[in-house]
């Protein structure tokens, strides 16, 4: 068994090496010299004497080096403001090839890879610096549109060279100017009949806004207390109010029918001569089904108001409903007239409906889904 496993492993490795060899050769032919170097080095790590991989590496690395150095030379002559980023990418690729070859003992004896660590470091600094200066220029204009452009430039700076200068602070500053600020007021519930709490609905809305503070990259939601503490001057105010709802409207329906057994059953005995014989006939029962439905529904009014002009920019109402239902049954007469399903129904009992507060929570759930979907769609354009 061990012998077969060893043979299987040998053939698997051999097939893998042959496959990689062909792939390296294909990459070389189509001019993807980096990929050819990487594949050849991978084969040589497993088999340092692999002749075709040695030949491919000897050809591919000088070609890859020449290709990247030509790109760098051409890039230096470019008038593109952000040309340092293209140069950085070229040096990153060259240094990746250097590391791959250095990590392969036999590869470093076949070709002498060049290290461009200093050049990469300089290109990285220059790329970050150019982006940073451009972002500073845009940020100084002071309006929202240019602050958004500045923020995106600062993001690139931070990805190229994290903690470059004070880029983290600049990101915060740019976002402060770039962001569209929305304060969501507490949900109001008005009812003369019930003392209902909006706690559940309010918590769900708060949780959604906290989890999705930025539904759009530059739209930020705040609770009133949070906005007050941070001294935020909002762009929009969202007002939410349950201005129409009913809780616990009860409808009871009853249906009575006479049911007859499907088959004849024994209903007694009669004397025939000296013996008694069973008497068979169909039996009946009055079967009454009852259904209680407790209807609850509500309407949430949403108004989005421009903070500066106090004008309502959009208004929409979201409805939701929840129907609680209980079914039970009873009968008078012979139980044998009932089906198995009817007997099971008769074992059910009338139940008390949920409390008004729970009914309020249930009908508010679909309203929450519609509200949050609307907010996401509406603020996507901001």
C-alpha positions in Angstrom: 0.0 0.0 0.0 2.9 2.3 0.9 4.5 1.6 -2.4 1.4 2.6 -4.3 1.1 5.8 -2.3 4.7 6.7 -3.1 4.2 6.1 -6.8 1.0 8.1 -6.7 2.8 11.0 -5.0 5.7 10.8 -7.5 3.3 11.0 -10.5 1.3 13.8 -9.0 4.5 15.9 -8.4 5.8 15.1 -11.9 2.5 16.1 -13.6 2.4 19.3 -11.6 6.0 20.2 -12.6 5.3 19.4 -16.3 2.1 21.5 -16.1 4.0 24.4 -14.5 6.8 24.1 -17.1 4.3 24.4 -20.0 2.6 27.3 -18.3 5.9 29.2 -17.8 6.8 28.6 -21.4 3.3 29.9 -22.5 3.7 33.0 -20.4 7.1 33.6 -22.0 5.7 33.3 -25.5 2.9 35.7 -24.9 5.2 38.3 -23.3 4.0 37.9 -19.7 7.6 37.8 -18.4 6.8 38.3 -14.7 4.5 35.3 -14.7 7.0 33.2 -16.5 9.7 34.1 -13.9 7.3 33.2 -11.1 6.3 29.9 -12.5 9.8 28.9 -13.4 11.0 29.7 -9.9 8.2 27.7 -8.4 9.3 24.7 -10.4 13.0 25.1 -9.5 12.2 25.2 -5.8 10.8 21.7 -6.2 13.4 20.5 -8.7 16.6 22.7 -8.9 17.9 20.7 -11.9 14.9 21.1 -14.1 16.6 22.1 -17.3 13.7 23.7 -19.2 12.8 25.9 -16.2 16.4 27.0 -16.0 16.4 28.0 -19.6 13.1 29.8 -19.2 14.3 31.7 -16.1 17.5 32.8 -18.0 15.3 34.2 -20.7 12.4 35.6 -18.8 14.1 37.6 -16.0 16.2 39.8 -18.2 13.2 40.5 -20.4 11.0 41.3 -17.4 13.7 43.6 -16.1 14.1 45.4 -19.4 10.3 45.7 -19.8 9.9 47.4 -16.4 12.9 49.7 -16.7 11.5 50.8 -20.1 8.2 51.5 -18.5 9.9 53.5 -15.8 11.9 55.5 -18.4 8.8 56.3 -20.4 6.8 57.2 -17.3 9.4 59.8 -16.3 8.7 61.6 -19.5 4.9 61.6 -18.9 3.1 64.8 -18.0 0.6 62.9 -15.8 0.5 64.5 -12.4 0.3 61.1 -10.7 3.0 59.4 -12.8 4.9 58.4 -9.6 2.2 55.9 -8.8 2.8 54.1 -12.1 6.6 54.1 -11.4 5.9 52.8 -7.9 4.0 49.8 -9.4 6.9 49.0 -11.7 9.4 49.0 -8.8 7.0 46.9 -6.7 6.9 44.3 -9.5 10.7 44.3 -9.9 11.2 43.9 -6.1 8.7 41.1 -6.1 10.7 39.2 -8.7 13.8 39.9 -6.7 12.3 38.4 -3.5 11.0 35.3 -5.4 14.4 34.6 -6.9 16.3 35.3 -3.7 14.0 32.8 -1.9 14.8 30.1 -4.4 18.4 28.9 -3.7 19.0 27.6 -7.2 17.4 30.5 -9.0 19.8 33.1 -7.5 22.7 31.0 -9.0 21.0 31.1 -12.5 20.3 34.8 -12.7 21.4 37.8 -10.7 18.3 39.6 -9.6 18.4 43.4 -8.9 17.1 45.0 -5.8 15.2 48.2 -6.2 14.2 48.7 -2.6 15.6 52.3 -2.4 14.0 53.3 -5.7 10.7 51.8 -4.6 10.9 53.8 -1.3 11.6 57.0 -3.1 8.8 56.4 -5.7 6.4 55.6 -2.8 7.3 58.9 -1.0 7.0 61.0 -4.2 3.6 59.3 -5.1 2.2 60.0 -1.7 3.6 63.6 -1.6 2.0 64.5 -5.0 -1.4 63.2 -4.0 -1.1 64.9 -0.6 -0.4 68.3 -2.2 -3.2 67.9 -4.7 -5.6 67.1 -1.8 -4.4 70.1 0.1 -5.1 72.4 -2.8 -8.6 71.0 -3.2 -9.4 71.1 0.5 -8.3 74.8 0.7 -11.2 75.7 -1.7 -13.5 74.9 1.2 -16.6 73.6 -0.6 -18.2 70.1 -0.3 -17.5 68.9 -3.8 -13.8 69.7 -3.7 -13.6 68.4 -0.1 -14.9 65.0 -1.4 -12.2 65.0 -4.1 -9.6 65.9 -1.5 -10.8 63.1 0.8 -10.4 60.5 -2.0 -6.9 61.8 -2.7 -6.0 61.5 1.0 -7.4 57.9 0.9 -4.9 57.1 -1.9 -2.1 58.7 0.1 -3.0 56.6 3.1 -3.0 53.4 1.0 0.3 54.3 -0.6 2.1 55.4 2.6 0.1 55.0 5.8 0.6 57.8 8.3 2.2 60.0 5.7 2.5 63.5 7.3 -0.8 64.1 9.1 -2.9 62.2 6.6 -5.2 60.7 9.2 -6.1 64.2 10.5 -6.6 65.4 7.0 -9.0 62.6 6.2 -11.1 63.6 9.2 -11.0 67.2 8.3 -11.9 66.6 4.6 -14.7 64.2 5.6 -16.1 66.8 8.0 -16.4 69.3 5.1 -17.4 66.7 2.5 -20.1 64.8 4.4 -23.8 65.4 4.2 -25.1 65.3 7.8 -28.5 64.0 8.7 -30.1 64.1 12.1 -32.8 61.5 12.8 -35.2 62.7 15.5 -36.9 60.4 18.0 -40.0 58.5 16.7 -43.2 60.0 18.1 -46.2 57.9 19.0 -49.6 59.5 19.8 -52.5 57.5 21.1 -55.5 58.5 23.2 -56.4 54.8 23.8 -53.1 53.1 24.6 -49.9 54.1 26.5 -47.6 52.6 23.9 -43.9 52.8 23.8 -41.8 53.4 20.7 -38.8 51.8 22.4 -38.5 48.8 20.2 -39.0 50.7 16.9 -36.6 53.5 18.0 -33.9 51.0 19.0 -34.2 49.2 15.7 -33.8 52.5 13.8 -30.9 53.5 16.0 -29.2 50.2 15.6 -29.6 50.4 11.8 -28.2 53.9 11.6 -25.3 53.0 14.0 -24.5 50.0 11.9 -24.8 51.9 8.6 -23.6 55.3 9.6 -22.5 55.8 6.0 -25.2 54.4 3.8 -23.5 56.5 1.2 -19.8 57.2 1.5 -20.4 60.9 2.3 -23.7 60.7 4.1 -23.5 60.5 7.9 -26.5 59.9 10.3 -26.6 61.2 13.8 -28.9 60.8 16.8 -30.1 64.2 18.2 -28.0 63.8 21.4 -24.9 62.9 19.4 -25.3 65.8 17.0 -25.8 68.2 20.0 -22.7 66.9 21.7 -20.6 67.2 18.6 -22.1 70.6 17.8 -23.1 69.3 14.3 -25.0 71.6 12.0 -27.1 69.2 9.9 -28.1 69.4 6.3 -31.3 67.4 6.8 -33.6 66.6 9.7 -35.7 63.4 9.5 -38.9 63.5 11.5 -40.7 60.2 12.1 -44.2 59.9 13.7 -46.8 57.2 13.9 -49.8 59.4 13.1 -52.4 56.7 12.5 -52.7 53.2 13.9 -55.1 50.7 15.4 -54.2 48.0 17.8 -56.4 45.0 18.7 -59.4 45.2 16.5 -61.0 41.8 17.1 -63.0 39.8 14.7 -64.6 36.5 15.7 -66.0 34.1 13.1 -68.0 31.0 13.8 -69.2 28.3 11.4 -71.5 25.4 12.5 -72.2 22.4 10.4 -73.8 19.0 10.9 -71.3 16.3 10.1 -72.2 12.6 9.3 -69.8 9.7 9.8 -68.4 8.3 6.6 -69.1 4.7 7.5 -71.8 3.1 9.6 -70.8 2.4 13.2 -72.3 0.4 16.0 -75.1 2.4 17.7 -76.6 -0.3 19.8 -78.0 -3.9 20.0 -81.3 -5.6 19.3 -82.7 -8.9 20.5 -83.1 -11.5 17.8 -84.5 -14.6 19.2 -82.4 -15.6 22.1 -79.3 -13.5 21.1 -78.4 -9.9 20.8 -77.1 -8.5 17.5 -75.3 -5.2 16.9 -77.1 -2.4 15.1 -75.1 -0.2 12.7 -75.9 3.2 11.3 -74.3 6.5 10.5 -73.9 9.0 13.3 -74.0 12.8 13.4 -72.6 15.7 15.4 -72.8 19.5 15.4 -69.3 20.7 14.7 -68.5 24.4 15.4 -65.3 26.1 14.2 -64.3 29.4 15.7 -61.6 31.8 14.5 -60.5 34.9 16.3 -58.4 37.5 14.3 -56.9 40.5 16.1 -56.1 43.1 13.5 -53.3 45.7 14.1 -52.0 48.2 11.6 -50.2 51.5 11.6 -48.9 54.3 9.4 -45.6 56.0 9.9 -45.1 59.5 8.5 -41.6 60.4 7.4 -40.6 64.0 6.7 -37.2 65.0 5.5 -36.6 68.7 6.1 -33.8 71.0 4.9 -32.3 72.4 8.1 -31.4 75.8 6.6 -34.6 76.6 4.8 -36.9 74.6 7.1 -38.6 73.3 3.9 -39.8 69.7 3.6 -37.9 68.2 0.7 -39.7 64.9 0.7 -42.4 63.2 2.6 -43.6 59.6 2.6 -45.9 57.3 4.6 -45.1 53.7 5.3 -47.9 51.3 6.3 -47.6 48.0 8.2 -50.0 45.5 9.6 -50.0 42.3 11.7 -52.9 39.9 12.1 -52.9 37.5 15.1 -55.1 34.5 14.7 -56.4 31.8 16.9 -58.6 28.8 15.8 -60.4 26.3 17.9 -63.5 24.0 17.7 -66.1 22.1 19.7 -68.9 19.6 18.9 -72.2 18.3 20.2 -73.2 14.7 19.3 -71.3 11.6 18.5 -67.5 12.0 18.3 -67.3 9.2 15.8 -68.9 11.5 13.2 -65.8 13.7 13.2 -62.7 13.2 11.1 -59.3 12.9 12.7 -58.5 16.5 11.7 -61.8 17.8 13.3 -61.0 15.9 16.5 -57.6 17.6 16.7 -59.2 21.0 16.2 -61.5 20.2 19.1 -58.5 19.7 21.4 -57.4 23.3 20.7 -58.5 26.1 23.0 -59.2 29.8 22.7 -56.1 31.8 23.6 -55.6 35.3 24.8 -54.2 37.7 22.2 -50.8 39.4 22.8 -50.7 42.6 24.7 -51.3 45.9 22.8 -47.6 46.8 23.1 -46.5 43.5 21.4 -49.1 44.0 18.7 -47.6 47.5 18.1 -44.2 46.0 17.8 -45.3 43.3 15.3 -47.0 45.7 12.9 -44.0 48.1 13.1 -41.6 45.5 11.8 -42.6 45.8 8.1 -42.7 49.6 8.5 -39.0 49.5 9.7 -38.0 47.4 6.6 -39.7 49.9 4.3 -38.3 52.9 6.0 -34.7 51.7 6.0 -35.0 50.7 2.4 -36.2 54.1 1.5 -33.5 55.9 3.4 -30.8 53.8 1.6 -32.3 54.5 -1.8 -32.9 58.2 -1.1 -29.5 59.0 0.2 -27.6 57.0 -2.5 -27.7 60.2 -4.6 -26.0 62.3 -2.0 
